[in-house]
C-alpha cells in the first residue's frame, strides 16, 4: 500500500503528460488535413485553381469542427508558376511551358492542459500542402 501511495501521483503526472503529448500530434494532423483540403479545392476545377480565398475557406472549414477560435487557426493560400523542369519561380504570364502550383499553409496554436516546466505551454503546429494544377 505504501508503494502505491508513493507511485500513484507520479504515474498520474506521466499519464497527463502522455495525453498532452498525444494532443500535439492530433492538432498537427488537423493542420495538415486542413492544408490538404485547401489544395484539393484548387484541384476541383480550373476556375478554383486561382481562387486563393476559396482555398483558405476550404482549409478553415475542414479545421473548424475540431478547433476553437482561441486556437488562432490561420490558412494562407498562394499560387505560383515554374518553368517546366526547373525549380525557379517565374511569373505565370511568362512564355514557354509553365507548371502552375497551388500551395496552402496552415498554423494552429496548441495549448497544453497542464504546465510542464521547462516545456512551453503554447506550441504552434503547422501544415503545408503544394499541388501542381497545370
N, C-alpha and C positions, 0 to 999 in steps of 0.2 A: 504494500500500500504506500509506503514511503517513496519507493521508486516512481510510482505513478504520480504522486504529488510533486515530485521534482521535475519529471519529464513532461507532464501534460502542458504546462504553459509554453515550454519550448516547442513542442510539437504543434501546438495551435498557431504559434507565430510562423513556423515553417509552412503550415498549411495555407495561411493567408498570404504569405509571400509567393507561393506557387500559384495561387489563384490570381494575384495581381500580375505576375509574370505572364500567365496564360492570356490574360485580357489584353496585354500589349500586342501579342500575336493576332488576337481576334480583331482588334482595331486596325492593325496593319493590313489584314485581309480585306476589311471593309474599304479601306483607302485604295487598295489595288483593284478591287472589284468595281469600285465607282469609276476609276480611271478607264478600265476596260469598257464599261458601259458607255462612257463618253465617246470612245473611239469606235465602238460598234454603231453608235448613232451616225457617225460620219460615213460608215460603210453602207448604210441602208440605201442611199441613192446619191447621185452626183450633186443634187441640189443641197443635200445635207453636208457635203464634203467641205464647203466653205463656211458653214453656219456655226461659228465658234460659240455663239450664245446658246444654240441648241445643244451642242456637245456639253457645255457646262451644266445646263439644266438636266440633261440625261444623267450626268455623273451625280449631281446633287440629289435627284430623285432616287437614284439607286442607293445612296448612302442614308437618306433621311429616315427610313424605318428603323435604323439601327443606331442613330446618333441623336444628340440633343443640341440645341442652339448654343449651349455652354461649351461645347467641344470645338467651336470655331472651325467647322469644316469649310474648306475652300477648294474650288476647282478652277483651273486655268487651262484654256484650250487655245491652241495655235495651229496654223498650217504653214508649211514651208515646202520649198522645192529644191531638188538637187539635180545636177546634170547626170544623166544615166551613167551608171558605173563609177561614180565618184562619191566622195563624202562631203564635198564643199557645198554649202548652201548658196543658192542663187535666187534671183528674182523670178517669180513664177511667170513673168511676162517675157522671159528670155527666150531666145530662139534655140532650136535644137531639141533633141529628145530629153524630156524632163520627167522626173519622178516626183509626184506630189505626195506629201505626207500630212497626216493629222496627228497631233500629239495632245494628250490631256494629262496634266499633272494635278494631283490632289494632295492635300495635307489635312490631318486630323489631330486634334490635341487630345492626348490621353492623360487622365488624372488618376493617380493611384488612390486606392481606398484608404490605405494607411501610409504614414510617413516612415520611410526607412532611411536612417542616417547611413551613409554618405551618398545614397542614390537620390536623384532629383524626383520631386513629387509630380512634375508635369513633363511629359515626353511628347514630342511631335513625331507622328508617323506619316510616311508619305507613300504615294502610289504614282506610278508613271506608266503610260501606255502610248506607243507610237505604232501607227499602221500606215502602210503605203496604200493610197487610194487611187492612184493612176500610174 
